């Protein structure tokens, strides 16, 4: 039953972990994402990104150049300077222009969009509305490829018709998670019968560096670098030609705004309020990493959580029953922290392992297996106490319990005093009785033997039909062991005499008792199939021969010389010399005086 319980606890933890990882309830997802965000913030690299730069239409630019919206000519100036004197590799304009501006400015912008590595922006709406949001003319799409995952859109805010003809246009729309944090972007958006690339992917495609895109509807932005790791140049510095050329030459440049007045702000794992262009920079850096072969870990990494779960549950299964409850609790806590460290490492490698599901499994084990093991340990202790209570007196058992059962059952050599008692002529006595009467007589007689032994603090070794074997000196030391044994023997004789007076039959019962002291091996002895708390040694054999010799001596109690030498309270009288049957040994034997 114990092994079945442990197996049930382990299966419960495994099933709970797998179920939570599969069903992913909202509360657990929020917990996972919160931990993953904390890991991303802790591991975000501060190394400056050298492949791209942000040109920021910041507050200083607005103060220098003028308030937003800027004339189309000014936007064209920024782009021409970036692609011309500053020699940027490609430019992404994170600004949607749904309405036309001045003809001269629009003509310049349209020409740049058609002939230069310039990617324009448009926004797709993923919320069904009535009527749908439709502003401007979407452009840059390709015929839908149904075999590729794409997020369906229901509306859009796009550029005006003249700019919609540009070959490079990317989607800057996004879908935040339920907690409002932007963690994923749709790399492909399907609107009508056409698919549209995300802004960063469109920018790379426009520069002829399109990486193989992940086959997922919503791509998790890696956020490998801190937002401060992306170099930023003010748009005002570009227009006044004061921007450092080394920050722009040969780089991908994203033109956007961090100005609070323009409202392009989102919440990310790295910061509660970040500019939209910074998110596009993180996405662009992630796609560049993909193009350089630095993508997420391979599919075999998905097996690591299962391997961890299986090995950790096997370890817990091994520890249950071997370690105390507090040890198992510490093991589970260690495994929980170990999993958090492993999941954090997986996050660094862009593996989306669930943080909370294995933790829930460990909590389940902490709530069931650890208390269960404690309960099983208590039950074993109660069984041990109940078993031991049949062998030792209550006072002795109380003392053993105060010592927490330490070393009480371990086999050890101890000096003990052994008492062996038996009914004389038992077979002859019970043969004349009915079965029920014989059984009752046996119980009554053994009661006469047992009560005095336990009353004098003795340890009951075993019953031998109509007799018993008991000893003093184990499991607890007993300095007056011989006196206690003789006192128990005298009380046994008195109890048997009282039993004779109560019986209706004139047949008199006689008890024979042998007592001797010596060294014996005492403890829990036996085999894996059955064991008992007993004593083994010459003194037990000598006591048995003394009990048999009482048949021919004028005393019901026969005391050996070693036991007699230990007596302090009970005087004795000599009974003569006795040759021990089966041995050449001749000893003096004694009986209690009176």
Buried (B, 14 or more C-beta within 10 A) or exposed (E): EEEEBBEEBBEBBBEBBBBBBEEBEEEBBBBBBBBBBBBBBEBBEEEEBEBBBBBBBBBBBBEBBEEEEBBBBBBBBBBBBBBEBBEBBBBBBBBBBBEBBEEEBBBBBBEBBEEBBBBBBBBBBBEEEEEEBBBBBBBBBEEBEEEEBBBEBBBBBBBBEBBBBBBBBBBBBBBEBEEEBBBBBBBBBBBEEBBBBBBBBBBBBBBEBBBEBBEEBBBBBBBBBBBEBBBBBBBBBBBEEEBEEEBBBEBBBBBBBBBEEBEBBBBBBBBEEBBBBBBBBBBBBBBBBBBEEEBBBEEEBEEBBEEBBEEBBEBBBEBBEEBEBEBBBBBBEEBBEBBBEBBBBBBBEBBEBBBBBBBBBBBBBBEBBBEBBBEBEEEEEEEBEEEBBEBBBEEBBEBBBEEEBEEBBEBEEBBBBBBBBBBBBBEEBBEEBEEEEBEEBBEBBBEBBBBBBBBBBBBBBEEEEBBBBBBBBBBBEBEBBBBBBBBBBBBBBEBBBEBBEEEEEEEEBBBBBBBBBBBBBBBBBEEEEEEEBBBBBEBBBBBBBBBBBBEEBEBBBBBBEBBBEBBEEBEBEEBEEBEBEEEEEEBEBBBBEE
